[in-house]
Amino acid sequence: MKTIDELLHEGVEGKRVFVRADLNVPLDGTTITDDGRIRAVVPTVEALAGAGARVVVASHLGRPKGAPDPAFSLAPAAARLGELLGAEVAFATDTVGDSARETVAGLADGQVAVIENLRFNAGETSKDDAERGAFADQLAALADLYVGDGFGAVHRKHASVFDLPARLPHAAGYLIATEVGVLKKLTEDVQRPYAVVLGGAKVSDKLGVIKHLLEKADRILIGGGMAYTFLKAQGHEVGISLLQEDQIPAVQGYLERAKERGVEFVLPVDVLVSSEFPDLKTKAPANPTTVAADAIPADQEGLDIGPETRKLYASKLADAGTVFWNGPMGVFEHPDYAEGTKAVAQALVDSPAFTVVGGGDSAAAVRTLGFDEKAFGHISTGGGASLEYLEGKTLPGLAALED
């Protein structure tokens, strides 16, 4: 895989460089609530602009239906990128139309532009190779070189991620190089004990990675909504907690496989429960109660791991050599249910291990709860991409950057 440093050595002055970034940031109206993904691409954009390239940054945001939708405009992200760069960033109001062509044509050496949300064009996400390819042809007309740096999208076979690199000389940006290097440490050069913490809502989202990690990890700690399917698989009452009954046979199989492999599977011993889901807008007090994980009342819902589980999980992470964490332990957006996620984050901070926060809600939680990002070994920008890599899958966006 060619690196951006090699591209810079060959010279990019005066050349139009298409940077496929991941500016898919959370928005409250037009206000960015977490700019981590924008900050992650700044080193690549700065290096190219500093070397005299005419930089064209492109990304998706949200899930528009293949047509323009003001709610998903990249305009706020473009403005924030300009603030971080300390330079004006031009913004094209379409993807491959008149505005994009004129904006790119107007760039001088060292200047940066952002084009509008790629998913405003149906060709970006089309499953039809010809339609996707036609859109990639239009994007290719805007540039001379391609730099892939949107790690959060490399598991998608989309036009700007998979098809476009085949049409232009290409290289990997700094972010992708860093992300791949970290993932190799989690798969090829693991310092043991290797502990994995998995949370989030749905166990079905994590079954593939659990299957793969059962062959590599020493301990797997489970929290979040997915924990209740595991508890049910052990025969426990879970009340009205989130449950995927159709996944119980698979979960039981993995618990048995873990026993055979000598992998320690750690489940909650107590949980915070309530009869009502908390109000995440007003953050009104929820007044949860703590019960044993095998004694959840029939009319109650588990919403966070309890205090004994927090201590247990911290002890299981204290002597680890490597820790990978993906998924919150509870409804961390509400203060009454944030302590479990906070405890896991603190355990990673306190651990001497190489710690990786695997993107998605985990990364958002770390920032929301006020942790210093530098206290972790790495915070990934791509939760889905990280998980698929750890499953052993071929990621289209990485394969496209290989020579």
C-alpha positions as CSV (number, residue, x, y, z in Angstrom):
1,M,0.0,0.0,0.0
2,K,1.5,3.3,-1.1
3,T,1.8,5.9,1.6
4,I,1.1,9.6,1.5
5,D,4.8,10.2,2.3
6,E,5.7,8.5,-1.0
7,L,3.2,10.6,-2.8
8,L,4.6,13.7,-1.3
9,H,8.1,12.7,-2.2
10,E,7.1,12.3,-5.8
11,G,5.6,15.8,-5.7
12,V,2.0,17.0,-5.6
13,E,2.5,20.7,-6.3
14,G,-0.2,22.0,-8.6
15,K,-2.0,18.7,-8.7
16,R,-5.6,18.2,-7.7
17,V,-5.7,15.6,-4.9
18,F,-9.0,14.0,-4.0
19,V,-9.0,13.1,-0.3
20,R,-11.7,10.6,0.7
21,A,-12.2,11.6,4.3
22,D,-14.7,10.6,6.9
23,L,-16.5,13.8,8.0
24,N,-19.6,11.9,9.2
25,V,-19.9,13.8,12.4
26,P,-22.9,14.0,14.7
27,L,-25.0,17.1,14.3
28,D,-27.5,18.9,16.4
29,G,-29.2,20.9,13.7
30,T,-26.1,22.6,12.1
31,T,-24.0,22.3,15.3
32,I,-21.3,19.6,15.4
33,T,-21.4,17.8,18.7
34,D,-18.2,15.8,18.2
35,D,-15.5,16.9,15.7
36,G,-13.2,14.0,16.2
37,R,-13.4,12.7,12.7
38,I,-12.7,16.1,11.2
39,R,-9.7,16.5,13.4
40,A,-8.4,13.1,12.4
41,V,-8.0,14.0,8.7
42,V,-6.3,17.4,9.4
43,P,-2.7,16.0,9.3
44,T,-3.3,14.5,5.8
45,V,-4.9,17.7,4.4
46,E,-2.3,19.9,6.0
47,A,0.6,17.9,4.5
48,L,-0.9,17.9,1.0
49,A,-1.8,21.6,1.1
50,G,1.6,22.5,2.6
51,A,3.2,20.7,-0.4
52,G,1.3,22.8,-2.9
53,A,-1.5,20.4,-3.8
54,R,-5.0,21.6,-4.6
55,V,-6.9,19.5,-2.1
56,V,-10.5,18.3,-2.8
57,V,-12.0,16.8,0.3
58,A,-15.0,14.5,0.0
59,S,-17.1,12.5,2.5
60,H,-20.6,11.2,3.3
61,L,-22.7,12.3,6.2
62,G,-25.6,10.3,7.5
63,R,-28.0,8.3,5.3
64,P,-29.7,10.6,2.8
65,K,-31.7,8.8,0.1
66,G,-29.4,9.4,-2.9
67,A,-30.6,13.0,-3.3
68,P,-29.8,16.4,-1.8
69,D,-31.2,16.8,1.8
70,P,-30.2,20.0,3.7
71,A,-30.3,18.1,7.0
72,F,-27.2,16.1,5.8
73,S,-25.2,18.9,4.3
74,L,-21.4,18.9,4.8
75,A,-21.4,22.7,5.1
76,P,-20.9,22.7,8.9
77,A,-18.0,20.1,8.5
78,A,-16.4,22.2,5.9
79,A,-16.5,25.3,8.1
80,R,-15.0,23.4,11.0
81,L,-12.3,22.0,8.8
82,G,-11.4,25.6,7.9
83,E,-11.2,26.5,11.5
84,L,-8.9,23.6,12.3
85,L,-6.7,24.4,9.3
86,G,-6.6,28.1,10.1
87,A,-7.4,28.7,6.4
88,E,-10.4,29.4,4.2
89,V,-12.0,26.2,2.8
90,A,-14.1,26.5,-0.3
91,F,-17.4,24.6,-0.3
92,A,-19.1,23.2,-3.4
93,T,-22.9,22.9,-3.1
94,D,-23.0,19.7,-5.2
95,T,-20.9,16.6,-5.7
96,V,-20.0,16.5,-9.4
97,G,-22.1,19.3,-10.9
98,D,-21.3,22.9,-11.9
99,S,-20.5,24.1,-8.3
100,A,-18.0,21.2,-7.8
101,R,-16.3,21.8,-11.1
102,E,-16.1,25.5,-10.6
103,T,-14.9,25.3,-7.0
104,V,-12.2,22.8,-7.9
105,A,-11.1,24.8,-10.9
106,G,-10.8,27.9,-8.7
107,L,-8.4,26.4,-6.3
108,A,-4.8,27.7,-6.2
109,D,-1.8,25.7,-5.1
110,G,-2.1,24.9,-1.4
111,Q,-5.9,25.6,-1.2
112,V,-8.6,23.3,0.1
113,A,-12.2,22.7,-1.0
114,V,-14.9,20.4,0.3
115,I,-17.6,19.0,-2.0
116,E,-21.1,18.3,-0.9
117,N,-22.2,15.0,0.7
118,L,-21.3,12.1,-1.7
119,R,-24.5,10.3,-0.7
120,F,-26.6,13.0,-2.3
121,N,-25.8,11.1,-5.5
122,A,-27.3,7.6,-5.8
123,G,-24.3,6.3,-7.6
124,E,-22.2,6.5,-4.4
125,T,-23.9,3.6,-2.6
126,S,-25.4,1.8,-5.6
127,K,-25.1,-2.0,-5.7
128,D,-25.0,-1.8,-9.5
129,D,-21.3,-1.7,-10.6
130,A,-22.1,0.3,-13.7
131,E,-24.0,3.0,-11.8
132,R,-21.3,3.2,-9.2
133,G,-18.6,3.3,-11.8
134,A,-20.3,6.1,-13.7
135,F,-20.3,8.2,-10.6
136,A,-16.6,7.3,-9.9
137,D,-15.8,8.5,-13.5
138,Q,-17.4,11.9,-12.7
139,L,-15.4,12.2,-9.4
140,A,-12.2,11.2,-11.1
141,A,-12.6,14.1,-13.5
142,L,-12.1,16.4,-10.5
143,A,-8.7,15.1,-9.6
144,D,-5.3,13.9,-10.7
145,L,-4.5,11.8,-7.6
146,Y,-6.4,10.0,-4.9
147,V,-5.7,9.7,-1.2
148,G,-7.9,7.4,0.9
149,D,-8.2,8.6,4.5
150,G,-11.8,7.8,5.5
151,F,-11.2,4.8,7.6
152,G,-14.8,4.8,8.9
153,A,-16.0,4.0,5.4
154,V,-13.4,1.5,4.2
155,H,-15.7,-1.5,4.9
156,R,-18.2,-0.1,2.3
157,K,-18.0,-0.9,-1.4
158,H,-18.9,2.6,-2.4
159,A,-17.9,4.6,-5.5
160,S,-15.6,7.0,-3.7
161,V,-14.1,4.3,-1.5
162,F,-13.7,1.3,-3.9
163,D,-14.2,2.4,-7.5
164,L,-12.4,5.8,-7.6
165,P,-9.0,4.5,-6.5
166,A,-8.9,2.3,-9.6
167,R,-9.2,5.3,-11.8
168,L,-6.5,7.5,-10.3
169,P,-2.9,7.0,-8.9
170,H,-3.6,6.4,-5.2
171,A,-2.1,6.3,-1.7
172,A,-3.2,5.8,1.9
173,G,-3.4,8.9,4.1
174,Y,-2.0,9.2,7.6
175,L,-5.2,8.2,9.4
176,I,-5.7,5.0,7.4
177,A,-2.0,4.1,7.9
178,T,-2.3,4.6,11.6
179,E,-5.6,2.7,11.9
180,V,-4.2,-0.3,10.0
181,G,-1.1,-0.3,12.1
182,V,-3.1,-0.4,15.3
183,L,-5.3,-3.2,14.0
184,K,-2.3,-5.2,13.1
185,K,-1.2,-4.9,16.7
186,L,-4.6,-6.4,17.7
187,T,-4.3,-9.3,15.3
188,E,-0.6,-10.1,14.5
189,D,1.5,-8.7,17.4
190,V,-0.6,-9.0,20.5
191,Q,0.8,-8.4,24.0
192,R,-0.9,-10.7,26.4
193,P,-3.1,-11.0,28.3
194,Y,-5.4,-9.8,25.6
195,A,-8.7,-8.5,27.0
196,V,-11.7,-7.5,24.8
197,V,-14.6,-5.4,26.1
198,L,-17.8,-5.5,24.0
199,G,-20.9,-3.5,24.6
200,G,-23.6,-1.8,22.6
201,A,-27.2,-2.7,21.9
202,K,-27.3,-5.7,19.6
203,V,-25.4,-8.9,20.1
204,S,-26.0,-9.7,16.4
205,D,-23.7,-6.8,15.5
206,K,-20.9,-8.4,17.4
207,L,-21.3,-12.2,16.7
208,G,-18.8,-12.2,13.9
209,V,-16.1,-10.5,15.9
210,I,-16.7,-12.6,18.9
211,K,-16.3,-15.8,16.8
212,H,-13.0,-14.5,15.5
213,L,-11.7,-13.2,18.8
214,L,-12.5,-16.5,20.6
215,E,-9.4,-17.7,18.7
216,K,-7.2,-14.8,19.8
217,A,-8.4,-13.2,23.1
218,D,-7.7,-14.4,26.6
219,R,-10.7,-12.6,28.1
220,I,-14.0,-11.2,26.7
221,L,-16.1,-8.9,28.9
222,I,-19.7,-8.2,27.9
223,G,-21.8,-5.2,28.7
224,G,-24.5,-3.0,27.2
225,G,-27.8,-4.1,25.8
226,M,-26.2,-7.2,24.3
227,A,-25.4,-8.6,27.7
228,Y,-29.0,-9.5,28.3
229,T,-29.0,-12.0,25.5
230,F,-26.0,-13.6,27.1
231,L,-27.7,-13.7,30.5
232,K,-30.8,-15.2,29.0
233,A,-28.7,-17.8,27.2
234,Q,-27.5,-18.8,30.7
235,G,-31.1,-19.3,31.8
236,H,-31.6,-16.0,33.7
237,E,-34.7,-13.8,33.8
238,V,-33.9,-10.5,32.0
239,G,-37.3,-8.7,32.4
240,I,-38.0,-6.2,29.7
241,S,-34.4,-5.7,28.9
242,L,-33.2,-5.5,25.3
243,L,-33.1,-9.1,24.0
244,Q,-32.5,-10.9,20.7
245,E,-34.0,-14.3,21.3
246,D,-33.1,-15.6,17.9
247,Q,-29.4,-15.1,18.8
248,I,-29.6,-17.3,22.0
249,P,-28.5,-20.5,20.3
250,A,-25.4,-18.8,18.7
251,V,-24.6,-17.2,22.1
252,Q,-24.8,-20.5,23.8
253,G,-22.5,-22.0,21.2
254,Y,-19.9,-19.2,21.8
255,L,-20.0,-19.6,25.5
256,E,-19.3,-23.3,25.1
257,R,-16.5,-22.6,22.6
258,A,-15.0,-20.2,25.1
259,K,-15.0,-22.9,27.8
260,E,-13.3,-25.3,25.4
261,R,-10.7,-22.7,24.3
262,G,-9.9,-21.6,27.9
263,V,-11.1,-18.0,27.1
264,E,-12.5,-16.3,30.1
265,F,-16.0,-15.0,29.3
266,V,-17.0,-12.3,31.9
267,L,-20.7,-11.2,32.2
268,P,-22.3,-8.7,34.5
269,V,-22.9,-9.8,38.1
270,D,-25.2,-6.8,38.9
271,V,-27.1,-4.3,36.8
272,L,-29.0,-1.0,37.1
273,V,-32.7,-1.4,36.3
274,S,-35.8,0.7,35.8
275,S,-39.3,0.2,34.6
276,E,-38.9,3.1,32.2
277,F,-36.2,4.1,29.6
278,P,-34.6,7.4,30.7
279,D,-35.4,10.8,29.0
280,L,-32.2,11.6,27.1
281,K,-33.3,15.1,26.2
282,T,-34.2,16.5,29.6
283,K,-31.8,14.1,31.5
284,A,-34.5,14.0,34.3
285,P,-33.4,11.9,37.2
286,A,-34.1,8.2,36.5
287,N,-33.7,6.8,40.0
288,P,-32.6,3.3,39.0
289,T,-32.2,0.4,41.4
290,T,-29.4,-2.1,41.5
291,V,-30.1,-5.8,41.3
292,A,-28.1,-9.0,40.8
293,A,-27.8,-9.9,37.2
294,D,-29.6,-13.2,37.7
295,A,-32.5,-11.5,39.5
296,I,-33.8,-8.8,37.2
297,P,-37.6,-8.3,38.0
298,A,-40.0,-9.2,35.2
299,D,-41.2,-5.6,34.8
300,Q,-37.7,-4.0,34.8
301,E,-35.1,-3.2,32.1
302,G,-31.4,-3.4,32.5
303,L,-29.7,-0.1,31.5
304,D,-26.2,-0.2,32.9
305,I,-23.7,-2.5,34.6
306,G,-23.8,-2.3,38.4
307,P,-21.1,-1.2,40.9
308,E,-19.9,-4.8,41.6
309,T,-19.5,-5.4,37.8
310,R,-17.6,-2.2,37.4
311,K,-15.1,-3.4,40.0
312,L,-15.0,-6.8,38.5
313,Y,-14.3,-5.5,35.0
314,A,-11.6,-3.1,36.2
315,S,-9.8,-6.0,37.9
316,K,-10.0,-8.0,34.7
317,L,-8.4,-5.1,32.8
318,A,-5.7,-4.2,35.4
319,D,-3.1,-6.7,34.3
320,A,-3.9,-6.8,30.6
321,G,-1.2,-6.3,28.0
322,T,-3.7,-5.4,25.2
323,V,-7.2,-4.1,25.5
324,F,-9.8,-3.6,22.7
325,W,-13.0,-1.9,23.7
326,N,-16.1,-1.4,21.4
327,G,-19.5,-0.4,22.7
328,P,-20.8,1.3,25.8
329,M,-21.8,-0.5,29.0
330,G,-25.2,1.2,29.3
331,V,-27.2,4.2,28.2
332,F,-24.2,6.5,28.9
333,E,-26.0,9.5,27.4
334,H,-28.0,9.8,30.7
335,P,-25.9,10.6,33.8
336,D,-27.7,7.9,35.9
337,Y,-26.5,5.2,33.5
338,A,-23.1,6.5,32.6
339,E,-21.1,5.1,35.4
340,G,-20.5,1.7,33.8
341,T,-19.1,3.1,30.6
342,K,-17.1,5.6,32.7
343,A,-15.6,2.8,34.8
344,V,-14.4,0.9,31.8
345,A,-12.9,4.0,30.2
346,Q,-11.1,4.7,33.5
347,A,-9.9,1.2,33.7
348,L,-8.3,1.6,30.3
349,V,-6.7,4.9,31.4
350,D,-5.3,3.2,34.5
351,S,-4.1,0.1,32.7
352,P,-0.4,-0.2,31.5
353,A,-1.8,-2.1,28.4
354,F,-1.9,-1.0,24.8
355,T,-5.5,0.3,24.8
356,V,-7.7,0.7,21.7
357,V,-11.1,2.3,21.8
358,G,-12.9,0.9,18.7
359,G,-14.7,3.8,17.3
360,G,-18.5,4.4,17.2
361,D,-20.4,5.1,20.4
362,S,-17.3,4.1,22.5
363,A,-15.3,7.0,21.0
364,A,-18.2,9.3,21.5
365,A,-18.6,8.2,25.1
366,V,-14.9,8.8,25.9
367,R,-15.2,12.4,24.7
368,T,-18.7,13.0,26.2
369,L,-17.6,11.8,29.6
370,G,-14.6,14.1,29.6
371,F,-11.6,11.8,29.2
372,D,-8.3,13.0,27.7
373,E,-8.0,11.2,24.4
374,K,-4.2,11.1,24.8
375,A,-4.7,8.8,27.8
376,F,-5.6,5.9,25.5
377,G,-3.3,4.1,23.1
378,H,-5.6,4.8,20.2
379,I,-9.2,5.9,19.6
380,S,-10.5,4.6,16.2
381,T,-12.6,6.7,13.9
382,G,-14.3,3.6,12.5
383,G,-16.3,1.3,14.7
384,G,-17.8,-0.9,11.9
385,A,-14.5,-0.9,9.9
386,S,-12.6,-1.9,13.0
387,L,-14.9,-4.8,13.8
388,E,-14.9,-6.1,10.3
389,Y,-11.1,-6.0,10.2
390,L,-11.0,-8.0,13.4
391,E,-13.5,-10.5,12.0
392,G,-10.9,-11.2,9.3
393,K,-12.9,-9.7,6.5
394,T,-11.4,-8.1,3.4
395,L,-12.3,-4.4,3.5
396,P,-13.1,-3.0,0.0
397,G,-11.6,0.4,0.7
398,L,-8.3,-1.1,1.9
399,A,-8.1,-3.6,-0.9
400,A,-8.6,-0.7,-3.4
401,L,-5.5,1.0,-2.0
402,E,-3.3,-2.0,-2.5
403,D,-1.1,-1.9,-5.6
